[in-house]
Amino acid sequence: MNLLLGLWLLISPWVLGFTGNAGTAVFGRMDMEELATPGYATLSAATRIKLATLPKGELMLRHPHFTQPIFVRFPKPPVLRGRDGVERFPPAAEVSFEEAVVRQLVRLDRRVRPNQVKDLIADGELVAPFKSQADPARAYFAIVAKNAAGRPEVAAFVEWLKTEAAKR
């Protein structure tokens, strides 16, 4: 079975000839001025009013096999709008720089002891917690997110990385 789908944005004489051959028509929300044009004369007054007041994400399907139009709603938007995202996924609490470093290092190696890392940071000395070291024959880059680049603790950490790399 061949199916020709007509998506109507505005009905013009050219579009009428094309969409007249379409088996299925999809309509979205539109204003009453558009609905008053002759192209929509086949729709009942109630259907035209419903089309003028469709909420976001809802469409009307019309097909010759069905006597009544079918209204469908998309299941979920591809993004969360407004406060929906914050309410569904509340932001994590702010953590100190030391705690953030500990969390990242523990993710890399479970043998890292959080207290040891915190003590080293408190003493102003942070040593490589792993046996592997940077190979001076290779290039390394510190990638910092734009929104974090201006933070003093991030800049200090990147500078410390550069200083340590220069020692090797």
DAHU-V783505 format. One record per pair of residues at least 6 apart in sequence whose ideal C-beta (glycine too) atoms are under 7 Angstrom apart, sorted by sequence separation. I is the first residue (numbers start at 1). GAP is how many residues later the second one is. D is the distance in whole Angstrom. If there is no record, write none. Layout:
# DAHU-V783505
I|GAP|D + I|GAP|D
This chain:
# DAHU-V783505
19|6|6 + 106|6|5 + 120|6|5 + 134|6|6 + 148|6|5 + 8|7|7 + 62|7|5 + 105|7|5 + 120|7|6 + 40|8|6 + 61|8|7 + 80|8|6 + 106|8|7 + 51|9|6 + 60|9|5 + 61|9|4 + 144|10|6 + 8|11|6 + 60|11|5 + 61|11|6 + 6|12|7 + 102|12|5 + 105|12|6 + 6|13|4 + 35|13|4 + 58|13|6 + 59|13|6 + 144|14|6 + 58|15|5 + 102|15|5 + 6|16|3 + 35|16|6 + 57|16|6 + 101|16|6 + 102|16|6 + 142|16|5 + 4|17|6 + 5|17|6 + 8|17|6 + 35|17|6 + 57|17|5 + 112|17|5 + 4|18|5 + 4|19|6 + 5|19|5 + 6|19|5 + 7|19|5 + 8|19|6 + 142|19|6 + 3|20|6 + 32|20|5 + 57|20|7 + 98|20|5 + 101|20|7 + 109|20|7 + 3|21|6 + 5|21|7 + 30|21|6 + 31|21|6 + 109|21|6 + 29|22|7 + 30|22|7 + 47|22|6 + 16|23|6 + 98|23|5 + 10|24|7 + 27|24|6 + 105|24|6 + 29|25|4 + 140|25|7 + 11|26|6 + 28|26|7 + 11|28|3 + 11|29|7 + 28|31|6 + 134|31|6 + 27|32|7 + 136|32|5 + 26|33|6 + 27|33|4 + 134|34|6 + 26|35|6 + 133|35|7 + 24|37|6 + 25|37|5 + 24|39|5 + 23|40|6 + 23|41|6 + 97|56|5
